[in-house]
Amino acid sequence: MLTLTEVEALARRAHEGQKDKAGRPYAEHLAAVAEGTRVRGGGEAQIAAAWLHDAIEDDALTEEWLDAAALPAETKAVVRALTKHKGEPPEAYARRILATPGARLVKEADLAHNADPGRLAVLDEATRNRLTQKYARMCALLGID
């Protein structure tokens, strides 16, 4: 099995050169979600999933890579649950997260970082408002306060 250190290094390499909406290195978001997962009581499998939660969706890694990866089944299931599908309604996405043990905790850490006022403050008002509404809706669907 890959260690958390190896998963972190792999995720950082996979997302190398990517930036978030605020223009920051994408790995900063991954690190924040992994730490958010840890402080919320997530175990190693969930923390590994936090590092990888956007890898397939962002085409940084493939489904085939995930299938073959030396990762716990829980990590793979959480990554799959958190991978949005093109055109998928938010309700279906939320149902999949809620149906997958461990996925809601990682998504909560993801949403907390995405909705951080400091991160949102650097965005233009229209983007900030759109994202704030999007994150609030997902929190409501997942039962996150």
C-alpha positions in Angstrom: 0.0 0.0 0.0 1.1 3.5 -0.7 1.9 5.6 2.4 0.3 9.0 3.0 3.6 10.6 2.2 3.7 8.8 -1.2 0.1 9.7 -1.9 0.8 13.3 -1.1 3.9 13.3 -3.4 1.9 11.6 -6.2 -1.0 14.1 -5.9 1.4 17.0 -5.9 3.1 15.7 -9.1 -0.3 14.9 -10.8 -1.6 18.5 -10.2 1.8 20.2 -10.9 1.3 23.4 -12.8 -2.4 23.6 -12.0 -3.8 26.7 -10.3 -7.1 27.2 -8.4 -9.6 29.9 -9.3 -7.6 32.4 -7.2 -4.4 31.6 -9.2 -2.8 29.7 -6.3 -1.0 26.4 -6.8 -3.6 23.7 -6.7 -1.6 21.6 -4.3 -2.4 24.2 -1.6 -6.1 23.2 -1.9 -5.2 19.5 -1.7 -3.1 20.1 1.4 -5.9 22.1 3.0 -8.5 19.4 2.3 -6.2 16.7 3.6 -5.6 18.7 6.8 -9.3 19.5 7.1 -10.0 15.8 6.8 -7.5 15.0 9.5 -8.7 17.5 12.0 -12.3 16.3 11.5 -11.2 12.9 12.6 -10.6 11.2 9.2 -8.4 8.2 9.1 -5.5 7.5 6.7 -7.8 6.1 4.0 -9.9 9.3 4.0 -6.8 11.6 4.2 -5.4 9.8 1.1 -8.7 10.3 -0.6 -8.5 14.0 0.3 -5.2 14.3 -1.5 -6.7 12.5 -4.6 -10.2 13.9 -4.4 -10.0 16.0 -7.6 -7.4 13.9 -9.5 -9.7 12.0 -11.8 -12.2 14.9 -12.3 -9.3 17.2 -13.3 -7.7 14.6 -15.6 -4.6 14.6 -13.4 -4.9 10.8 -13.0 -7.1 8.2 -14.7 -9.8 5.7 -13.6 -7.4 3.0 -14.7 -4.7 4.3 -12.5 -7.1 4.4 -9.6 -8.2 0.8 -10.3 -4.6 -0.4 -10.2 -3.3 1.8 -7.4 -2.0 0.3 -4.2 -4.6 2.0 -2.1 -7.3 0.8 0.3 -10.7 0.0 -1.1 -12.1 2.8 1.1 -9.8 5.4 -0.5 -10.7 4.3 -4.0 -14.4 4.4 -3.2 -14.2 7.9 -1.7 -12.3 9.2 -4.6 -14.9 7.8 -7.0 -17.7 9.2 -4.9 -16.2 12.7 -5.0 -15.5 12.6 -8.7 -18.2 14.7 -10.4 -19.6 13.5 -13.7 -20.2 15.9 -16.6 -23.8 17.0 -16.5 -24.5 15.3 -13.2 -27.2 17.0 -11.1 -26.0 18.1 -7.7 -28.6 16.0 -6.0 -27.2 12.8 -7.6 -23.7 13.8 -6.7 -24.7 14.4 -3.1 -26.6 11.0 -2.9 -23.5 9.2 -4.1 -21.3 11.0 -1.4 -23.8 10.2 1.3 -24.0 6.5 0.2 -20.2 6.1 0.4 -18.7 5.6 3.9 -16.1 8.3 4.6 -16.9 10.5 1.6 -19.0 13.1 3.4 -16.2 14.0 5.8 -13.7 14.6 2.9 -16.3 16.6 1.0 -17.0 18.7 4.1 -13.3 19.5 4.3 -13.3 20.3 0.6 -16.3 22.6 0.9 -14.9 24.3 4.0 -11.7 25.2 2.1 -13.5 26.2 -1.1 -15.9 28.5 0.9 -13.2 30.1 3.0 -13.8 33.9 2.9 -10.1 34.6 2.4 -10.0 32.5 -0.7 -13.3 33.9 -2.0 -12.3 37.5 -1.4 -9.7 37.5 -4.2 -12.3 36.5 -6.8 -14.5 38.9 -8.8 -17.9 39.5 -7.2 -19.9 37.5 -9.8 -17.7 34.5 -9.4 -17.6 34.8 -5.6 -21.5 35.0 -5.5 -21.9 32.0 -7.9 -19.5 29.9 -5.9 -20.9 30.9 -2.5 -24.4 29.8 -3.7 -23.0 26.6 -5.2 -21.2 25.6 -2.0 -24.1 26.5 0.2 -26.4 24.3 -1.9 -24.1 21.4 -1.7 -23.7 21.8 2.1 -27.5 21.8 2.4 -27.8 18.6 0.2 -25.2 16.9 2.4 -26.6 18.1 5.7 -23.5 20.2 6.6 -24.1 23.3 8.7 
